[in-house]
Amino acid sequence: MKPALLLFLAITLSAQNGTQAGRFVVEHPTLLNLGFEWFIDGDANRNATVAVQFRAVGESAWRPALPLLRMGGERIFRKMEGLEYKVPNGFAGSILNLQPDTEYECRFILADPDGVNGETTHSVTVRTRHEPQAYVGGRKLHVYPPDYTGTRSEPAFGSLMDAYYGAGLGDWNVVWERRAQPGDTILMHAGLYRPDRLNYVDPMAAPFDGTMMLTLKGTAQRPITIKAAGDGEVVFDGAGNFRLFDVMGSRYLMFENLTIRNTDVAIFAGQKEVAGAVGLSVKNCRFENVGFGVWTEYAGSSDFYIADNLFLGRDDRFRLIGWTGPRWSSAGPYQSHLLTSYYAVKVYGPGHVIAHNAIYIFTMVSAFPLTEHRSLILRGRQTRLTSMTTISTCRMTTSWRQTAAFTTSASLKTEVLTQRRADIAPSRSSAVRSIFTEIFFTTCRPA
């Protein structure tokens, strides 16, 4: 072979093995973790690395973190649906176990023995989030059930829709001229709130389908909060309707200390390729006899906080929900049983925190990147966290205190942690405190 050709091949191979630095991405932070991606070209021999260091703002010493994971070229596919995805070339990873509401300096150093073109160091300052709380300086709007006859604190309203929008009855329930403002807290007083959706002048101001649309915009510092007033249990009963709350389009809406029951979909927060929600918080609530607890399929939904809730499904825990029918004839001639409770929580989008929830007899529980997930699943069947991670659950005799945390980046890197917490939904969990579970974790990487 001629020397000139050998030189050309050597230069070409060196160019392919060298790394061209590309776009650096800071993912949505969660309370405890930060996520990052760094896209590259080249590095055909995959020997490039990214070292990570971090420190809280004000500290002098840098601390090492896990290096970013090298990825690229992995295929995720499902031929039946025509799905074919190839993971882009780059790095991704997380800085784990940080403190909430704390600002961190983070430094990333790209190295390759074959050489690097472009920027080799990125330094960013990112703040972890704090647990969402009702704004203490806002208005307090008091809502009483229709049959309440006692003394009322002012301003007082006869329904959630009245306090939230100023909605009237009948056709006037879509006239929203006295809307809640960022920072307002709607205090629901004890009682039963069940829309009588076929009643034209329903006191709850519910529309014909019984779905309460909640679309107003709070802010991260001043959310709009709907919470129990503290004088007894607050029960929202869907009376068997399909969807009770629809929060698509909302920003920084909080539900706290409520019972939501008897509906197919308790809180719907996003339709694929249509709209979603930002900053939805659901805290210390009880869900009974629901098919879905909290559900968004909109990839632009972000920064949810779903914690310390109890989800009670309606599946028969002794019956198998499986893949049967003509397309799966190998499973046998028997049909699977009906799906009555699907997901307790299903979310798409970045920055979600799903923590310390108790979940009973749902077919699946789901969370997608970038998500923290630390929920206890009781007698569930299969949980899909990302396309890389599967969690299977079964009955056993381990402690109620056992729970788990998952941190994923949008690049599909998954870190699995275990934690213990004794106070999972303390005021909502008495119905299942005697139930024990063992959780088996299996992390799977795409081929």
Secondary structure, DSSP 8 states (H G I E B T S, - for coil): --HHHHHHHHHHHHHHHSEEEEEEEE----SS-EEEEEEEEE-TT---EEEEEEEETT--S-EEE---EEE-S-EEEEGGGTEEEE--SEEEEEE-S--TT-EEEEEEEEE-TT-EES--EEEEEEE--------TTS-EEEE--TT--S---SSEESSHHHHHH---SGGGGG---S---TT-EEEE-SEEE---TTSTT-TT---TT--EE---B--SSS-EEEEE-SSS-EEEEEEEEEEEEE-TT-BSEEEES-EEEEEEEEEEEEBTTTB--BS-EEES-EEEEEEEEEEE--TT-B--EEES-EEE----TTS-----SGGGGGG-S------S--BSEE--SSSEEEEEEEEES-SEEE--SSEEEEEEEES--EEEEETTEEEEEEE----TTEEEEEEE-TT--EEEEEEE-S-SSTTT-GGGTT--EEEEEEE----
